[in-house]
Amino acid sequence: MNDPAKPVQGASAEAIEHHYGTGNEYFKLWLDETMTYSCAMWDPLDPEQTLDAAQLCKIDYHIEQARAKNAARVLDVGCGWGSVLSRLIRQFNCKSAVGLTLSKSQAEWIVRTNSDPRISVKLQSWNDHDAPDGSYDSIISIGAFEHFAKLGLTSDEKVQIYREFFRKCQKWLHSRGWMSLQTVAYGNSLPKDFDPFIAKQIFPETDTPRLKEIAEGAERLFEVVQLRNDRDDYRRTLRAWFSRLKSRRADAISIQGEEEVKKFEQYLRLMAYMFEVGGLDLYRITLRKIDNPKGK
Ligand SMILES: C[S@@+](CC[C@H](N)C(=O)[O-])C[C@H]1O[C@@H](n2cnc3c(N)ncnc32)[C@H](O)[C@@H]1O
């Protein structure tokens, strides 16, 4: 939970729960089998590829980019319902995987569905995570960075938060350790191009970064080894979620009520459009720790 001694600069636990606490059973209806709630990685040459396959492809991509195979200890910042944690342990032979989430219902879900002692989940912000230097071999963070800064902050304020995040990750990683980050970012757009409905009703207290803000946050802490913008992958993912929600609409309404379901339909449609026209980008960034950063 939020530490009252530290002011929350990104989405609070309450704001996160507003969205993710909508109910595990509700998300289970229209997410894939692994309950992954972030942009999948699609094969552009395979129009028949399933959402489940594309999500696994994305998870494996990040595990490979973070060089996490056979690792002793891996951190997943913003672990959702734990799909990366369980894949690290079950398919990639990791000895231990630690996940952070601000959502109580997600943390409870992970504890209930994973009895494996090699998986642990903390109901905690990265900002409050206290791990000794060099604790982790690899860090993965998928679809959480978007929540680290609140709407209304200046670009400088956002950079300060991102820099603090990268500073902590740099410290937690062992020498020359790897990190794989996936985040939505502003593309060819300004905050005013977005329907206030998203900020007010879907993702309160949340603002996405710009590429230059991420770069400034990571500069001289990490070297950027690879950067991809896969925005069409998010268009396809949002369309897949939309059609799954549509095909299970009656069940969704019985869990959530029609108003809530309509809100989600509108959000999925709006976001798919923003990725399609390039108003939003989807970055996958491979970073490597700089052991002795110069300056601050
Ligand atoms: C869109 S979900 C993505 C979940 C997961 N990575 C996936 O791909 O399925 C965003 C996740 O980020 C977490 N999150 C948001 N802000 C956070 C913070 N400050 N510290 C840790 N986790 C955070 C949320 O609790 C949630 O689990």
The ligand as an SDF file (V2000), in Angstrom:
LIG
                    3D

 27 29  0  0  0  0  0  0  0  0999 V2000
   -1.8490   -2.8090  -16.9350 C   0  0  0  0  0  0  0  0  0  0  0  0
   -1.4020   -3.7110  -15.5030 S   0  0  0  0  0  0  0  0  0  0  0  0
   -0.1270   -4.7150  -16.2210 C   0  0  0  0  0  0  0  0  0  0  0  0
    0.0540   -5.9730  -15.4510 C   0  0  0  0  0  0  0  0  0  0  0  0
    1.0610   -6.9690  -15.9920 C   0  0  0  0  0  0  0  0  0  0  0  0
    2.3950   -6.4310  -16.0800 N   0  0  0  0  0  0  0  0  0  0  0  0
    0.6100   -7.5400  -17.2940 C   0  0  0  0  0  0  0  0  0  0  0  0
    1.2610   -7.2950  -18.3010 O   0  0  0  0  0  0  0  0  0  0  0  0
   -0.3890   -8.2520  -17.2970 O   0  0  0  0  0  0  0  0  0  0  0  0
   -0.4990   -2.5010  -14.5140 C   0  0  0  0  0  0  0  0  0  0  0  0
    0.1130   -3.0400  -13.2380 C   0  0  0  0  0  0  0  0  0  0  0  0
    0.9730   -2.0410  -12.6860 O   0  0  0  0  0  0  0  0  0  0  0  0
    0.8090   -2.0220  -11.2890 C   0  0  0  0  0  0  0  0  0  0  0  0
    1.2830   -0.7190  -10.7800 N   0  0  0  0  0  0  0  0  0  0  0  0
    0.8460    0.5140  -11.0850 C   0  0  0  0  0  0  0  0  0  0  0  0
    1.5340    1.4500  -10.3940 N   0  0  0  0  0  0  0  0  0  0  0  0
    2.4610    0.7750   -9.6570 C   0  0  0  0  0  0  0  0  0  0  0  0
    3.4800    1.1530   -8.7370 C   0  0  0  0  0  0  0  0  0  0  0  0
    3.6810    2.4320   -8.4220 N   0  0  0  0  0  0  0  0  0  0  0  0
    4.2250    0.1880   -8.1700 N   0  0  0  0  0  0  0  0  0  0  0  0
    4.0260   -1.1160   -8.4690 C   0  0  0  0  0  0  0  0  0  0  0  0
    3.0730   -1.5510   -9.3280 N   0  0  0  0  0  0  0  0  0  0  0  0
    2.3060   -0.6100   -9.9160 C   0  0  0  0  0  0  0  0  0  0  0  0
   -0.6780   -2.2860  -11.1040 C   0  0  0  0  0  0  0  0  0  0  0  0
   -0.9630   -2.6810   -9.7870 O   0  0  0  0  0  0  0  0  0  0  0  0
   -0.8710   -3.3910  -12.1330 C   0  0  0  0  0  0  0  0  0  0  0  0
   -0.4960   -4.6250  -11.5740 O   0  0  0  0  0  0  0  0  0  0  0  0
  1  2  1  0
  2  3  1  0
  2 10  1  0
  3  4  1  0
  4  5  1  0
  5  6  1  0
  5  7  1  0
  7  8  2  0
  7  9  1  0
 10 11  1  0
 11 12  1  0
 11 26  1  0
 12 13  1  0
 13 14  1  0
 13 24  1  0
 14 15  1  0
 14 23  1  0
 15 16  2  0
 16 17  1  0
 17 18  1  0
 17 23  2  0
 18 19  1  0
 18 20  2  0
 20 21  1  0
 21 22  2  0
 22 23  1  0
 24 25  1  0
 24 26  1  0
 26 27  1  0
M  CHG  2   2   1   9  -1
M  END
$$$$
